């Protein structure tokens, strides 16, 4: 279904494009509408009513200037076989007849366009830019993996006309907080050509016509300041730092003396492209007394291989902001030679915990290799040797770093392979995230991969990864298969755990795990959570996906050792179900209670992927195939039973959180019982700590207990600021404000793109009275929260505390402007 007005000439090609995908269409001739733009919700209601009258079960909503991928005709029956499911497409804005724009907002656009026709189905009531269906209907939404091509933006004249048309019809920008100027702004534009397999027919020949009304008179006014702040914030949230830097450059023109905005612009420009940051360097070199400016400038110089200049800038920054952990880390990273790893103050030692650790450098470590592989081991199991041997036998060398925690004799297990590795042995048991971080800090290759001790790298594991990275991938994900002997139990375990990580899994369905990372990407994203027992890679890879596309490499095979007997398989399923119940999506980590789960729908989805994996299994006879399928079904039932059983045990956490308002002895007792029952529950740990802090005459022992609880809680959910805030309160009440500042800044090192962590770190150092360090962190925090009044107000408080009255006034002015705009928008939308 579609409507047309000025673009009627495009309709014949649209119908030809859709013919393989649809049975019929309804169209609305909108030429009778008044004004430049007619009523969008009314048009949609008319079309939906006509589709219902025509007896449609499903509709594809589209515009005449859009085209679908040819593959839709082959796959639409697959999509419509899922009842009550809405399907979205990647919206590709064509900036030439053969290429779409892929930077900033442009490469991230998705729109739901294929949905079932249901009784009383409403349309979105927003006047402009609404969805076809309003949010909150309860219908699941999935992505087709296909492109929807929008042709209008392919001509500069149409881009400008589109911008002007929206600006005239929405002069107060009530329908779009980010404004409309970005539609015609091509600075830093990056184009992506249509892949051969993702094309559409008939081909697009641009006639140069406008396809829209052209507003008369003077062009609509440029976007106001608050829209520019909102647009910069949107780009930063999307990790599109390049486009954000251009918007912040525009903001600098309004107030060239605003150092905070200038540094935010430089930060974004340098983060987007540290090797081509001349714009950033010009701004930074004018601020030799700013630790933030010197830090960003040092990063630019280091990326350009001018380490001496980088070191000079960092040393200057340390005199401005002494004690900064971020500056200290940057200085140490300039010297990543193997000799530096053996130093007592080496960076990797910050992850080892309370026990000791040793490093042994083999004589034949492949220093200078393009890729480092961190082998993660617990207790030095015998299979560690085969994991390392599989790396030594590769056709391409890799720098091997073995991180063994929790004891054992790794040297004896490795035997003659010891000279090929850098071995780090940590006495205390550490979770996988901490082990990964040790390996990152104790390696020097520009690409970092990971291998568990119970896995082996298939031949070509290194060279195939490198090929993907050399081709431009910043992160590469890989499948996993069962290691020989492949019994029915091992195969069932493989498809139960990794049904969407098979070599035959389509890229659109593949889960992105088993990653290798460009080290520059790691510098931006930070580190793995050291406190999560499982799921640390899910959390980290979600942050990576905000920065770049994760490449799927089915040719890079990892073999994994699964349980080989039915009994061991079922025991493993029960154990994994218990662990799954401790993490999202099954629990709400902030409240510690089970989330509602559609178990039936979840089981159907998992079964579908398992069957797809089995269908593609080669050389598998009917009996092993049946046995594998049966075992997987039983294993899934055991997993669900275990998970639901564990979730029912969360009532203690829920009760404790409900009683958390008090600070009474009963509330404290409930909270401690919840921690004893669920020692890895973030909600329980925070609740128990809060109860101790609420007792006004809390003893130093109780405050120490609160600080210890929060030390355990903070790493469980990176980017969540409450444990850090409470942690700071506990330590300050103990007279350890400096420790509170260090803990908060270290959290920012782990998650450098988390604005909440940055603001907490800035506040903590300000309360410790460290002016240079507080100002450094405040300016980094503002770069991540430039569109929030809270960010401006908190930075203003720090400026005022340390005597920068002009800076405080500027930030307060911005905060008030953003707050006033929020009130105005809320009032306008209510009207």
C-alpha angles and dihedrals in degrees: 000000000000143000128222137194118148093009100059090124089068095057100086092056090045091056091047089051092051098042096098091050107044142050095212145332143230119213134189121215100215098183092110092064121115124235130014092297125028126218105294099197091046091053091050093048091052092050094047091049090051091049090052091049089052089057097248118169093189134021134204109206114208145149128235091248093057132085132193128223114266089238090070090078090057096045107033092095088056091054096045091050087076106079119214092014125128119211128211133200133207104255109223114197105209112221092176128020090263107029138056128213112257107178128096116342093352100073093046102055117124127172132191107230108147116069142145121263107242131177114274092005108176128212125222112274097211110124093222135017094011126152120250089245123029120247118257100048091123094238114137115242123211134178121244094208087231132117129243110201120214110201102186097085094055092095123058092221092057092048091056092044090051091051092048094045093055093042091054094047094044103034093160092047090233092144096050122027093196092059127220108272090096090068091073098032112105100172110138091005116177120194130204118201119226108264114240093243093048100054130124137222141261095037120246118250110182110227092192092235121140098235090200144060116281114223113237126228127019119355115265116269118273118262112282123243096266090057090053091052090048092049092049089049091049091052092048091049087053089047088240094142097164096061089041090057091056092051090048089049087057090051090052089061089063092054114010090180093062099109094183094059091043090054091046089054091049092046091053094045092049094045091050094051117356091177093057103037105130090132090055095045092054091056095042099049089061091062107059092155095058117094090200092053092048092049093051091044091051089053091053092050093047091051088052088053093248095131095163092058090045091052091049092053093047093049088051090050091052090059089054096043108023117191096026110151091201092057091044090052092049091052093049092048089061088070109048097151115137090251089062091057090063094056120111090238096047113146095241091064092071088076100052099089124210100329129076129266137199134202125209119188114209118222093235102044109145096241109176094037118139093236135038122206118205112206110204117209136173118202094349098273119198092250088066089083094056091048092054092041090056089058094046090052094056121118089236126050122245131189102246120209116181115200111191119180132180100040132278127129105280092168092059092045093051094046112165091006090068092092091058096059144059101232122203116185119192118193096209121066110252129190119250094260092059091047090051091050092050089054093048092052094042097053134070109195116117092239125050126201131175134219127184118227091243092056135074131209113239117226109283092028092127102034094047091049091049091050090057093048093046087053090061105272114142094191128024124197124200143196127246129218135186119272120234132301088055104196124177088259092052092047091047090050090049095053092041094054101027108024089134094046100064122128087244095051111118114242090243091060101034120115111227108236136123089057134180116202138207105241091229087059090052090052089058099041098040126212141327118268105267094201104053114102092204135358097046090127092050090054094045096044090051087059091047091052088059089062104039146352112274109229117228111221110185091175092066103084127195118188116213129199108236129179107284100200130061094240094052090044093055092045089052091050091053092049093049091049090055091051094046090057090063095061142051138306088039097048136035099237094202095055099026093228131124117266120227108265128189093223094181094053090044091053092049092051094048091046090052092055092045091053091048089053092049092047090060095044107118128214092016116139124217096259097050088043091053092045092050093048093047093048091048091052091050091044091052090052091050090048092051092046091051093046094049091046090054092047090055088060091064093085090098091058092047091049092048094049091048090053093044096107094079121062085210127143090251093052090049091050092051092048093050091049089052091052091048090052096040108026093172096048110120091200093051094048093048091045093052091048093048091053090056093047092049092060100095096209095042112164122235088254091056091047090050089051090051091050091049092050090051091048086060094043101047097068094048095078115022115209093032109119104192097082089048092050093049090043089057092049093052094049094045090052087052089053093252102118091146091057090050090053092049093049092050094047090048089054088054089052088055092048107021093170095054107107093195092055090048093052093047090050091050091050093047094053091045090054088050088056095241102144102183095043093045092050092048092052093042092056092047089049092052090052087062098041102035093137098051125090088210091060093050093046094050093048089047089055091054093047091051093046091057098040104263096131096164091051091049092051092051093050093046090049090053092046092052092047092052092046092049091049091050090054092047093050092048091051093046093050092048090053 
